[in-house]
Amino acid sequence: MINEKKERLKEGFSKRLQQAMLDKGFESPKTNNKANTQTLADASGVSRQMAARYLNGTAVPDSKVLHSISEWLTCDPWWLLYGGK
């Protein structure tokens, strides 16, 4: 049950992150796009590998990184992590 919730959180975060990147003008914020992954890594202060994990839904950032990403994408950190309004 707990693992299912964690997986849904990761998947939801990944989808919203990709959508926010599209809204910011990125063509395809997928992990196979190394330029986008590197840009996300640079903006959030994490490795390219960790940025790829955020994009492919296998990890979620800690609160400090979440705030860096949300400021860079000019979106609400709560929305980015949990969805909703």
HUZITA-V430343 format. One record per run of one state. SS is the DSSP state (H for helix, E for strand, C for the rest). FROM is the first residue (numbers start at 1). LEN is the number of residues. If there is no record, write none. Layout:
((SS & FROM & LEN) (SS & FROM & LEN))
This chain:
((C & 1 & 1) (H & 2 & 22) (C & 24 & 10) (H & 34 & 11) (C & 45 & 3) (H & 48 & 9) (C & 57 & 6) (H & 63 & 11) (C & 74 & 3) (H & 77 & 6) (C & 83 & 3))
